[in-house]
Amino acid sequence: MKKGGNFFLGLILGTIAGLVIGIILSTKKENKMRNILEKKTEELRNNLQKIGKKIGKKVNRIKSDIEEKWKKNKIDKIDKVEEELGT
């Protein structure tokens, strides 16, 4: 019975040692993963802000172009009407 008891004692101690080492290593890996995720999230946020600014500039440019064309078209129509009326 001595041999069987030693085997199970070794099995239990080995299991406990494996769990402790696994927990310690997983905590380190979690911290690494968390740091990596934080960096990637920050990069993504910065990239999205840059893209948002570029889109905003393009939208403003398009809006200005449309307003300019609208005013020009409006003035051209007024000029046509005045010509037709002879004023």
A tleap script that builds the chain and sets N, CA, C and O, in Angstrom:
source leaprc.protein.ff14SB
mol = sequence {
  NMET LYS LYS GLY GLY ASN PHE PHE LEU GLY
  LEU ILE LEU GLY THR ILE ALA GLY LEU VAL
  ILE GLY ILE ILE LEU SER THR LYS LYS GLU
  ASN LYS MET ARG ASN ILE LEU GLU LYS LYS
  THR GLU GLU LEU ARG ASN ASN LEU GLN LYS
  ILE GLY LYS LYS ILE GLY LYS LYS VAL ASN
  ARG ILE LYS SER ASP ILE GLU GLU LYS TRP
  LYS LYS ASN LYS ILE ASP LYS ILE ASP LYS
  VAL GLU GLU GLU LEU GLY CTHR
}
set mol.1.N position { 0.822 -1.190 0.000 }
set mol.1.CA position { 0.000 0.000 0.000 }
set mol.1.C position { 0.859 1.244 0.000 }
set mol.1.O position { 0.419 2.322 -0.400 }
set mol.2.N position { 2.085 1.084 0.451 }
set mol.2.CA position { 2.989 2.227 0.512 }
set mol.2.C position { 3.251 2.778 -0.883 }
set mol.2.O position { 3.266 3.994 -1.074 }
set mol.3.N position { 3.463 1.875 -1.885 }
set mol.3.CA position { 3.735 2.315 -3.240 }
set mol.3.C position { 2.517 3.011 -3.845 }
set mol.3.O position { 2.662 4.045 -4.498 }
set mol.4.N position { 1.339 2.469 -3.641 }
set mol.4.CA position { 0.101 3.059 -4.165 }
set mol.4.C position { -0.162 4.421 -3.553 }
set mol.4.O position { -0.574 5.351 -4.246 }
set mol.5.N position { 0.075 4.540 -2.251 }
set mol.5.CA position { -0.135 5.817 -1.558 }
set mol.5.C position { 0.833 6.871 -2.058 }
set mol.5.O position { 0.444 8.024 -2.245 }
set mol.6.N position { 2.082 6.500 -2.278 }
set mol.6.CA position { 3.071 7.443 -2.801 }
set mol.6.C position { 2.709 7.908 -4.209 }
set mol.6.O position { 2.893 9.073 -4.563 }
set mol.7.N position { 2.191 6.972 -5.005 }
set mol.7.CA position { 1.815 7.326 -6.371 }
set mol.7.C position { 0.707 8.384 -6.371 }
set mol.7.O position { 0.793 9.387 -7.079 }
set mol.8.N position { -0.338 8.143 -5.563 }
set mol.8.CA position { -1.453 9.084 -5.524 }
set mol.8.C position { -1.051 10.410 -4.886 }
set mol.8.O position { -1.524 11.471 -5.294 }
set mol.9.N position { -0.175 10.345 -3.883 }
set mol.9.CA position { 0.333 11.577 -3.274 }
set mol.9.C position { 1.113 12.375 -4.318 }
set mol.9.O position { 0.967 13.595 -4.401 }
set mol.10.N position { 1.934 11.700 -5.109 }
set mol.10.CA position { 2.690 12.359 -6.173 }
set mol.10.C position { 1.771 12.921 -7.244 }
set mol.10.O position { 2.004 14.006 -7.776 }
set mol.11.N position { 0.718 12.165 -7.555 }
set mol.11.CA position { -0.257 12.620 -8.550 }
set mol.11.C position { -0.966 13.884 -8.072 }
set mol.11.O position { -1.130 14.834 -8.838 }
set mol.12.N position { -1.380 13.898 -6.829 }
set mol.12.CA position { -2.072 15.065 -6.261 }
set mol.12.C position { -1.127 16.268 -6.198 }
set mol.12.O position { -1.498 17.372 -6.596 }
set mol.13.N position { 0.106 16.051 -5.692 }
set mol.13.CA position { 1.074 17.158 -5.614 }
set mol.13.C position { 1.427 17.682 -7.007 }
set mol.13.O position { 1.574 18.890 -7.194 }
set mol.14.N position { 1.563 16.792 -7.972 }
set mol.14.CA position { 1.856 17.208 -9.351 }
set mol.14.C position { 0.720 18.023 -9.951 }
set mol.14.O position { 0.944 19.012 -10.649 }
set mol.15.N position { -0.499 17.592 -9.667 }
set mol.15.CA position { -1.676 18.316 -10.155 }
set mol.15.C position { -1.745 19.717 -9.543 }
set mol.15.O position { -1.991 20.701 -10.241 }
set mol.16.N position { -1.523 19.787 -8.234 }
set mol.16.CA position { -1.549 21.087 -7.553 }
set mol.16.C position { -0.443 21.989 -8.093 }
set mol.16.O position { -0.677 23.170 -8.352 }
set mol.17.N position { 0.765 21.438 -8.263 }
set mol.17.CA position { 1.877 22.228 -8.799 }
set mol.17.C position { 1.546 22.719 -10.213 }
set mol.17.O position { 1.827 23.868 -10.554 }
set mol.18.N position { 0.955 21.857 -11.025 }
set mol.18.CA position { 0.567 22.243 -12.384 }
set mol.18.C position { -0.464 23.357 -12.391 }
set mol.18.O position { -0.387 24.280 -13.202 }
set mol.19.N position { -1.434 23.269 -11.480 }
set mol.19.CA position { -2.458 24.318 -11.376 }
set mol.19.C position { -1.846 25.662 -10.969 }
set mol.19.O position { -2.172 26.704 -11.538 }
set mol.20.N position { -0.957 25.618 -9.976 }
set mol.20.CA position { -0.321 26.858 -9.512 }
set mol.20.C position { 0.493 27.489 -10.639 }
set mol.20.O position { 0.390 28.691 -10.883 }
set mol.21.N position { 1.292 26.691 -11.318 }
set mol.21.CA position { 2.110 27.209 -12.424 }
set mol.21.C position { 1.205 27.729 -13.549 }
set mol.21.O position { 1.472 28.775 -14.140 }
set mol.22.N position { 0.140 26.988 -13.833 }
set mol.22.CA position { -0.808 27.423 -14.873 }
set mol.22.C position { -1.442 28.752 -14.535 }
set mol.22.O position { -1.576 29.613 -15.404 }
set mol.23.N position { -1.835 28.933 -13.289 }
set mol.23.CA position { -2.450 30.199 -12.859 }
set mol.23.C position { -1.456 31.337 -12.968 }
set mol.23.O position { -1.799 32.416 -13.449 }
set mol.24.N position { -0.228 31.111 -12.526 }
set mol.24.CA position { 0.803 32.157 -12.589 }
set mol.24.C position { 1.069 32.547 -14.039 }
set mol.24.O position { 1.125 33.735 -14.358 }
set mol.25.N position { 1.233 31.566 -14.915 }
set mol.25.CA position { 1.518 31.853 -16.325 }
set mol.25.C position { 0.330 32.496 -17.022 }
set mol.25.O position { 0.506 33.386 -17.854 }
set mol.26.N position { -0.876 32.056 -16.693 }
set mol.26.CA position { -2.044 32.640 -17.356 }
set mol.26.C position { -2.228 34.098 -16.948 }
set mol.26.O position { -2.678 34.910 -17.755 }
set mol.27.N position { -1.886 34.439 -15.706 }
set mol.27.CA position { -1.986 35.827 -15.264 }
set mol.27.C position { -1.020 36.686 -16.063 }
set mol.27.O position { -1.372 37.791 -16.477 }
set mol.28.N position { 0.189 36.196 -16.285 }
set mol.28.CA position { 1.157 36.949 -17.078 }
set mol.28.C position { 0.665 37.082 -18.512 }
set mol.28.O position { 0.783 38.147 -19.118 }
set mol.29.N position { 0.120 36.011 -19.048 }
set mol.29.CA position { -0.390 36.060 -20.415 }
set mol.29.C position { -1.576 37.005 -20.518 }
set mol.29.O position { -1.720 37.726 -21.505 }
set mol.30.N position { -2.432 37.000 -19.489 }
set mol.30.CA position { -3.575 37.921 -19.496 }
set mol.30.C position { -3.095 39.358 -19.527 }
set mol.30.O position { -3.630 40.176 -20.275 }
set mol.31.N position { -2.090 39.673 -18.723 }
set mol.31.CA position { -1.563 41.036 -18.715 }
set mol.31.C position { -0.964 41.405 -20.065 }
set mol.31.O position { -1.154 42.522 -20.547 }
set mol.32.N position { -0.238 40.465 -20.678 }
set mol.32.CA position { 0.321 40.721 -22.015 }
set mol.32.C position { -0.799 40.951 -23.010 }
set mol.32.O position { -0.764 41.901 -23.792 }
set mol.33.N position { -1.794 40.074 -22.976 }
set mol.33.CA position { -2.917 40.206 -23.901 }
set mol.33.C position { -3.660 41.512 -23.673 }
set mol.33.O position { -4.054 42.184 -24.626 }
set mol.34.N position { -3.849 41.867 -22.411 }
set mol.34.CA position { -4.544 43.108 -22.089 }
set mol.34.C position { -3.764 44.300 -22.632 }
set mol.34.O position { -4.350 45.223 -23.199 }
set mol.35.N position { -2.441 44.282 -22.460 }
set mol.35.CA position { -1.613 45.374 -22.979 }
set mol.35.C position { -1.683 45.443 -24.502 }
set mol.35.O position { -1.791 46.525 -25.079 }
set mol.36.N position { -1.623 44.290 -25.138 }
set mol.36.CA position { -1.710 44.259 -26.598 }
set mol.36.C position { -3.067 44.790 -27.058 }
set mol.36.O position { -3.144 45.593 -27.988 }
set mol.37.N position { -4.135 44.337 -26.402 }
set mol.37.CA position { -5.475 44.800 -26.773 }
set mol.37.C position { -5.637 46.299 -26.546 }
set mol.37.O position { -6.265 46.984 -27.353 }
set mol.38.N position { -5.078 46.810 -25.457 }
set mol.38.CA position { -5.161 48.242 -25.191 }
set mol.38.C position { -4.442 49.041 -26.276 }
set mol.38.O position { -4.949 50.063 -26.739 }
set mol.39.N position { -3.257 48.571 -26.678 }
set mol.39.CA position { -2.504 49.261 -27.733 }
set mol.39.C position { -3.266 49.229 -29.048 }
set mol.39.O position { -3.374 50.246 -29.733 }
set mol.40.N position { -3.792 48.068 -29.399 }
set mol.40.CA position { -4.523 47.932 -30.661 }
set mol.40.C position { -5.799 48.763 -30.642 }
set mol.40.O position { -6.177 49.352 -31.654 }
set mol.41.N position { -6.462 48.809 -29.488 }
set mol.41.CA position { -7.669 49.621 -29.366 }
set mol.41.C position { -7.339 51.091 -29.533 }
set mol.41.O position { -8.070 51.823 -30.201 }
set mol.42.N position { -6.246 51.526 -28.933 }
set mol.42.CA position { -5.807 52.922 -29.068 }
set mol.42.C position { -5.474 53.236 -30.529 }
set mol.42.O position { -5.852 54.291 -31.038 }
set mol.43.N position { -4.769 52.324 -31.203 }
set mol.43.CA position { -4.440 52.529 -32.614 }
set mol.43.C position { -5.713 52.620 -33.455 }
set mol.43.O position { -5.823 53.478 -34.331 }
set mol.44.N position { -6.665 51.738 -33.187 }
set mol.44.CA position { -7.922 51.750 -33.922 }
set mol.44.C position { -8.669 53.059 -33.696 }
set mol.44.O position { -9.193 53.652 -34.639 }
set mol.45.N position { -8.716 53.509 -32.439 }
set mol.45.CA position { -9.392 54.764 -32.112 }
set mol.45.C position { -8.743 55.927 -32.861 }
set mol.45.O position { -9.442 56.771 -33.421 }
set mol.46.N position { -7.403 55.976 -32.872 }
set mol.46.CA position { -6.694 57.048 -33.574 }
set mol.46.C position { -6.960 56.998 -35.072 }
set mol.46.O position { -7.183 58.030 -35.705 }
set mol.47.N position { -6.935 55.794 -35.635 }
set mol.47.CA position { -7.208 55.654 -37.064 }
set mol.47.C position { -8.625 56.088 -37.414 }
set mol.47.O position { -8.842 56.747 -38.430 }
set mol.48.N position { -9.587 55.720 -36.576 }
set mol.48.CA position { -10.967 56.120 -36.822 }
set mol.48.C position { -11.130 57.633 -36.716 }
set mol.48.O position { -11.900 58.225 -37.473 }
set mol.49.N position { -10.416 58.264 -35.787 }
set mol.49.CA position { -10.479 59.718 -35.678 }
set mol.49.C position { -9.900 60.381 -36.925 }
set mol.49.O position { -10.458 61.355 -37.429 }
set mol.50.N position { -8.774 59.850 -37.426 }
set mol.50.CA position { -8.177 60.395 -38.649 }
set mol.50.C position { -9.133 60.250 -39.827 }
set mol.50.O position { -9.318 61.183 -40.609 }
set mol.51.N position { -9.737 59.075 -39.946 }
set mol.51.CA position { -10.679 58.833 -41.032 }
set mol.51.C position { -11.875 59.767 -40.898 }
set mol.51.O position { -12.351 60.319 -41.890 }
set mol.52.N position { -12.359 59.943 -39.677 }
set mol.52.CA position { -13.485 60.851 -39.438 }
set mol.52.C position { -13.161 62.274 -39.847 }
set mol.52.O position { -13.999 62.954 -40.440 }
set mol.53.N position { -11.954 62.735 -39.538 }
set mol.53.CA position { -11.551 64.086 -39.933 }
set mol.53.C position { -11.483 64.217 -41.448 }
set mol.53.O position { -11.930 65.218 -42.009 }
set mol.54.N position { -10.918 63.196 -42.117 }
set mol.54.CA position { -10.841 63.232 -43.579 }
set mol.54.C position { -12.231 63.265 -44.201 }
set mol.54.O position { -12.482 64.020 -45.140 }
set mol.55.N position { -13.123 62.452 -43.678 }
set mol.55.CA position { -14.498 62.429 -44.193 }
set mol.55.C position { -15.163 63.773 -43.957 }
set mol.55.O position { -15.856 64.288 -44.834 }
set mol.56.N position { -14.957 64.346 -42.774 }
set mol.56.CA position { -15.531 65.650 -42.460 }
set mol.56.C position { -15.048 66.722 -43.425 }
set mol.56.O position { -15.837 67.549 -43.882 }
set mol.57.N position { -13.758 66.714 -43.735 }
set mol.57.CA position { -13.211 67.692 -44.683 }
set mol.57.C position { -13.832 67.517 -46.065 }
set mol.57.O position { -14.199 68.494 -46.718 }
set mol.58.N position { -13.947 66.264 -46.504 }
set mol.58.CA position { -14.531 66.011 -47.819 }
set mol.58.C position { -15.993 66.427 -47.862 }
set mol.58.O position { -16.446 67.003 -48.851 }
set mol.59.N position { -16.730 66.142 -46.803 }
set mol.59.CA position { -18.146 66.527 -46.749 }
set mol.59.C position { -18.268 68.041 -46.811 }
set mol.59.O position { -19.121 68.565 -47.528 }
set mol.60.N position { -17.419 68.752 -46.063 }
set mol.60.CA position { -17.467 70.213 -46.093 }
set mol.60.C position { -17.120 70.750 -47.479 }
set mol.60.O position { -17.732 71.707 -47.951 }
set mol.61.N position { -16.135 70.129 -48.129 }
set mol.61.CA position { -15.750 70.556 -49.476 }
set mol.61.C position { -16.911 70.337 -50.449 }
set mol.61.O position { -17.216 71.209 -51.263 }
set mol.62.N position { -17.551 69.178 -50.363 }
set mol.62.CA position { -18.687 68.878 -51.236 }
set mol.62.C position { -19.826 69.853 -50.971 }
set mol.62.O position { -20.464 70.345 -51.901 }
set mol.63.N position { -20.074 70.127 -49.700 }
set mol.63.CA position { -21.143 71.059 -49.323 }
set mol.63.C position { -20.858 72.443 -49.894 }
set mol.63.O position { -21.752 73.098 -50.430 }
set mol.64.N position { -19.612 72.880 -49.776 }
set mol.64.CA position { -19.247 74.193 -50.314 }
set mol.64.C position { -19.418 74.231 -51.829 }
set mol.64.O position { -19.923 75.211 -52.377 }
set mol.65.N position { -18.999 73.174 -52.496 }
set mol.65.CA position { -19.157 73.109 -53.952 }
set mol.65.C position { -20.623 73.165 -54.353 }
set mol.65.O position { -20.992 73.876 -55.288 }
set mol.66.N position { -21.448 72.418 -53.646 }
set mol.66.CA position { -22.886 72.407 -53.952 }
set mol.66.C position { -23.487 73.785 -53.713 }
set mol.66.O position { -24.269 74.272 -54.529 }
set mol.67.N position { -23.125 74.419 -52.595 }
set mol.67.CA position { -23.651 75.759 -52.305 }
set mol.67.C position { -23.216 76.753 -53.378 }
set mol.67.O position { -24.003 77.592 -53.816 }
set mol.68.N position { -21.968 76.650 -53.793 }
set mol.68.CA position { -21.450 77.554 -54.814 }
set mol.68.C position { -22.187 77.349 -56.142 }
set mol.68.O position { -22.585 78.312 -56.798 }
set mol.69.N position { -22.362 76.096 -56.522 }
set mol.69.CA position { -23.080 75.802 -57.761 }
set mol.69.C position { -24.541 76.228 -57.668 }
set mol.69.O position { -25.116 76.718 -58.640 }
set mol.70.N position { -25.133 76.040 -56.503 }
set mol.70.CA position { -26.534 76.425 -56.297 }
set mol.70.C position { -26.693 77.934 -56.471 }
set mol.70.O position { -27.605 78.401 -57.154 }
set mol.71.N position { -25.793 78.687 -55.844 }
set mol.71.CA position { -25.865 80.153 -55.957 }
set mol.71.C position { -25.643 80.597 -57.399 }
set mol.71.O position { -26.349 81.472 -57.899 }
set mol.72.N position { -24.655 79.988 -58.068 }
set mol.72.CA position { -24.354 80.345 -59.451 }
set mol.72.C position { -25.546 80.025 -60.340 }
set mol.72.O position { -25.927 80.833 -61.188 }
set mol.73.N position { -26.140 78.843 -60.148 }
set mol.73.CA position { -27.297 78.431 -60.933 }
set mol.73.C position { -28.468 79.372 -60.680 }
set mol.73.O position { -29.197 79.738 -61.602 }
set mol.74.N position { -28.637 79.757 -59.418 }
set mol.74.CA position { -29.723 80.653 -59.043 }
set mol.74.C position { -29.529 82.016 -59.717 }
set mol.74.O position { -30.479 82.602 -60.236 }
set mol.75.N position { -28.296 82.504 -59.701 }
set mol.75.CA position { -27.988 83.802 -60.319 }
set mol.75.C position { -28.194 83.716 -61.831 }
set mol.75.O position { -28.738 84.634 -62.443 }
set mol.76.N position { -27.753 82.603 -62.428 }
set mol.76.CA position { -27.941 82.416 -63.867 }
set mol.76.C position { -29.425 82.415 -64.222 }
set mol.76.O position { -29.818 82.998 -65.233 }
set mol.77.N position { -30.244 81.773 -63.408 }
set mol.77.CA position { -31.685 81.740 -63.675 }
set mol.77.C position { -32.290 83.128 -63.519 }
set mol.77.O position { -33.156 83.519 -64.301 }
set mol.78.N position { -31.838 83.875 -62.513 }
set mol.78.CA position { -32.345 85.240 -62.321 }
set mol.78.C position { -31.986 86.089 -63.537 }
set mol.78.O position { -32.808 86.861 -64.031 }
set mol.79.N position { -30.741 85.935 -64.018 }
set mol.79.CA position { -30.312 86.688 -65.196 }
set mol.79.C position { -31.161 86.326 -66.410 }
set mol.79.O position { -31.520 87.209 -67.189 }
set mol.80.N position { -31.490 85.045 -66.588 }
set mol.80.CA position { -32.325 84.617 -67.704 }
set mol.80.C position { -33.712 85.235 -67.609 }
set mol.80.O position { -34.250 85.731 -68.599 }
set mol.81.N position { -34.280 85.202 -66.424 }
set mol.81.CA position { -35.616 85.760 -66.214 }
set mol.81.C position { -35.602 87.254 -66.504 }
set mol.81.O position { -36.511 87.779 -67.148 }
set mol.82.N position { -34.554 87.943 -66.018 }
set mol.82.CA position { -34.468 89.384 -66.283 }
set mol.82.C position { -34.339 89.655 -67.774 }
set mol.82.O position { -34.928 90.608 -68.285 }
set mol.83.N position { -33.565 88.819 -68.484 }
set mol.83.CA position { -33.440 88.992 -69.930 }
set mol.83.C position { -34.764 88.790 -70.625 }
set mol.83.O position { -35.119 89.539 -71.534 }
set mol.84.N position { -35.499 87.769 -70.194 }
set mol.84.CA position { -36.797 87.484 -70.811 }
set mol.84.C position { -37.801 88.596 -70.540 }
set mol.84.O position { -38.636 88.926 -71.382 }
set mol.85.N position { -37.699 89.157 -69.356 }
set mol.85.CA position { -38.643 90.240 -69.002 }
set mol.85.C position { -38.174 91.571 -69.582 }
set mol.85.O position { -38.953 92.517 -69.695 }
set mol.86.N position { -36.914 91.633 -69.942 }
set mol.86.CA position { -36.403 92.864 -70.522 }
set mol.86.C position { -36.106 93.917 -69.470 }
set mol.86.O position { -36.153 95.112 -69.761 }
set mol.87.N position { -35.803 93.493 -68.258 }
set mol.87.CA position { -35.493 94.475 -67.219 }
set mol.87.C position { -34.024 94.591 -67.003 }
set mol.87.O position { -33.584 95.375 -66.162 }
savepdb mol mol.pdb
quit
